[in-house]
Amino acid sequence: MLNLLDATDAAHTVALRSNDRLRESQKEKNKQIAHIDEGDQALIASRDATGQIITVWDEQKAKIDGEHAAEIARLAAAAEKAQARWQPMAAVATALNNFAERNGIVLERSRVVVTR
């Protein structure tokens, strides 16, 4: 039972780190987009094939979105996969922990460190 609890802690740490990496990548994309000088560049515009006006700001934003799209999709999939691994383990560990508490079993915990 101790191994399951430790494995659950490790899996939870991996899930949290996956979500953190996803958020950091999204923040970086948003920061790059925010640095585009919207005021001046909105003056320079052209029309696309459908006749819609496209500004330089729109083009630069689309380029930044495109550069980050693959990484964000990869990180989102990794975060979802990590979460899917952790949740069933957490449910079992919670049930075992509740059983131990009801029956007076004292669980000893060891520290688990997860590195990349």
C-alpha positions as CSV (number, residue, x, y, z in Angstrom):
1,M,0.0,0.0,0.0
2,L,2.9,2.3,0.8
3,N,4.2,1.9,-2.8
4,L,0.9,2.8,-4.3
5,L,0.7,6.0,-2.1
6,D,4.2,7.0,-3.1
7,A,3.5,6.2,-6.8
8,T,0.3,8.3,-6.5
9,D,2.3,11.3,-5.1
10,A,4.8,10.9,-7.9
11,A,2.1,10.8,-10.6
12,H,0.4,13.8,-9.1
13,T,3.7,15.7,-9.2
14,V,4.2,14.8,-12.9
15,A,0.6,15.9,-13.6
16,L,1.2,19.3,-11.9
17,R,4.5,19.8,-13.7
18,S,2.9,19.0,-17.0
19,N,0.2,21.6,-16.4
20,D,2.8,24.1,-15.3
21,R,4.8,23.7,-18.5
22,L,1.6,24.1,-20.6
23,R,0.7,27.3,-18.7
24,E,4.2,28.7,-19.2
25,S,4.2,28.0,-22.9
26,Q,0.8,29.7,-23.2
27,K,2.1,32.7,-21.2
28,E,5.1,33.0,-23.4
29,K,2.9,33.0,-26.5
30,N,0.6,35.7,-25.0
31,K,3.6,37.8,-24.0
32,Q,5.0,37.7,-27.5
33,I,1.6,38.7,-28.9
34,A,1.3,41.5,-26.4
35,H,4.6,43.0,-27.5
36,I,3.4,43.5,-31.1
37,D,2.9,47.3,-31.5
38,E,-0.7,47.2,-32.4
39,G,-1.1,51.0,-32.8
40,D,1.3,51.7,-35.6
41,Q,1.2,48.4,-37.4
42,A,-2.6,48.4,-37.6
43,L,-2.2,51.2,-40.1
44,I,-0.5,48.9,-42.6
45,A,-3.1,46.7,-44.1
46,S,-3.8,44.6,-47.2
47,R,-6.7,42.4,-48.4
48,D,-6.5,38.6,-48.5
49,A,-8.1,36.4,-51.1
50,T,-11.5,36.8,-49.6
51,G,-11.3,40.6,-49.6
52,Q,-10.9,40.8,-45.8
53,I,-8.5,43.4,-44.5
54,I,-5.4,41.9,-42.9
55,T,-3.1,44.1,-40.9
56,V,0.6,43.5,-40.2
57,W,-0.4,42.9,-36.5
58,D,-2.8,40.2,-37.6
59,E,0.0,38.5,-39.7
60,Q,2.5,38.7,-36.9
61,K,0.0,37.3,-34.3
62,A,-0.9,34.5,-36.7
63,K,2.9,33.7,-37.1
64,I,3.4,33.6,-33.3
65,D,0.3,31.5,-32.8
66,G,1.6,29.1,-35.5
67,E,5.0,28.9,-33.9
68,H,3.5,27.9,-30.5
69,A,0.6,25.8,-31.8
70,A,2.6,22.5,-32.0
71,E,4.3,22.9,-28.7
72,I,1.0,23.9,-26.9
73,A,-0.8,20.9,-28.5
74,R,2.0,18.5,-27.4
75,L,2.1,19.9,-23.8
76,A,-1.7,19.8,-23.6
77,A,-1.7,16.1,-24.6
78,A,1.1,15.3,-22.1
79,A,-0.8,17.1,-19.3
80,E,-4.0,15.2,-20.2
81,K,-2.1,11.9,-20.2
82,A,-0.5,12.6,-16.9
83,Q,-3.8,13.6,-15.3
84,A,-5.4,10.4,-16.7
85,R,-2.7,8.3,-15.1
86,W,-2.9,10.1,-11.8
87,Q,-6.7,10.2,-11.2
88,P,-7.3,6.4,-11.0
89,M,-4.3,5.9,-8.7
90,A,-5.5,8.7,-6.5
91,A,-9.0,7.1,-6.2
92,V,-7.4,3.8,-5.1
93,A,-4.9,5.4,-2.8
94,T,-7.8,7.4,-1.1
95,A,-9.8,4.3,-0.6
96,L,-6.8,2.5,0.9
97,N,-6.0,5.4,3.1
98,N,-9.6,5.6,4.4
99,F,-9.4,1.8,5.1
100,A,-6.2,2.2,7.0
101,E,-7.7,5.1,9.1
102,R,-10.8,3.1,9.9
103,N,-8.8,0.1,11.0
104,G,-6.1,2.0,13.0
105,I,-3.3,1.3,10.6
106,V,-0.6,3.9,10.7
107,L,1.0,4.5,7.3
108,E,4.6,5.5,7.0
109,R,5.4,7.8,4.1
110,S,8.7,8.2,2.3
111,R,9.7,11.2,0.3
112,V,9.4,10.8,-3.5
113,V,11.3,13.2,-5.7
114,V,10.4,13.4,-9.4
115,T,12.9,14.9,-11.8
116,R,12.6,15.6,-15.4
